[in-house]
Amino acid sequence: MHAMTRTYSGNGAKELMDALEKHKAEVEKLIRSVKGFVSYSLVRTASGGFSVSIYQDKAGTEESSRIARDWIANNARNTGVSAPSISEGAVLLHLK
């Protein structure tokens, strides 16, 4: 399995989290549609938020990232949020 975190902070990050929360059902449908989906979490923080995407392989996390970028460009461009800080790697332990 492969995981990716996308951290949004700074200008527009809180507004982006508001938009994502408002469109949770749409976001869920998009994220689940990516081949190899394992799990996804979206977390609000004091300065914005972050997502954790886990897929069967790196191709899934990369597709998830592309979908997130496109969704923001089409639905939350007016927030002015900067590109996220991304961390990714192989999953060593996954608990449910």
N, C-alpha and C positions, 0 to 999 in steps of 0.2 A: 504494500500500500504506500501511497505518497500523500503528503499533506502540504498545504500552503496556507499561510496566514497573510491577510491583507489588512494593514493598519492605517486608518484614516484619522488624521489629526490636523489641527490648525484651522485656518479660515474655511468655513463651509462644512466642516466635518460633522458638527452637530445637526446641521440642516440636512445633510445626506442621511444620517441615521433616522431622522424624522421621516424623510421620504421613503426609505427602505421599510420602516415600520408600517407606514401607511399602505404600502403595496406588498405586504408580506406574502399574500397568496400568489401573486404574480412572480415574485422572486423565488419562492419555493418551487413553483412549477418549472421555471427555467433551470434552476440548480439541479433538481432531481432528473431533468431530462438528459443530462450529460452522461454518456456511457461510463460505467464503472463507479457510479455514485456509491459512497459508503455513508458519509455523514457530513453535516454542515451546521455550523453555529454562527450566529451573529450576536455580538456582545457590545452593548453601549458602555462607554467609559466616560469619565469626567471631561475628557478633551475630545471626544468623538466616538470611535469604536473600532472594532476589528472583527474579521470573519476568520473562521477556521474551516477549510474545505479538505475532506479526505476522500480520495478516489482510489480505485484499484491500481492505477498507474499514473505516471507523470503526465501523460497525454490528457487525462481527465482533469487534473488540476489546472493545466494550461488552458484547456477549453473553458473551464469554469471562470478563470481569470479574464479571458476574452469576453465571455458573456457578461461578466460584471462591468467591465470597461464599457461595453456597448450599451448596457442598461443605463449606466450613469450618464453617458453622452446623450442618450435619447430622453431620459426622464428626470435627471437632476443636474443638468448642465448649469442651471441658474444658481446653484449653490456655490459655485466657484471653488469647490474642493480640489485640492492638489492630488496628483497621482499617489496611490498608497505606497507605504513601505512594505515590501514583500519578503517573506522568509519561507523557505520550502525545504523539504527533505523526505527521506524514507522514514516511514513509521516504524518505530521499534516496539511500541506497546500501545494497543488500542483496547480500552475497556468500555463496556456498555453497561 
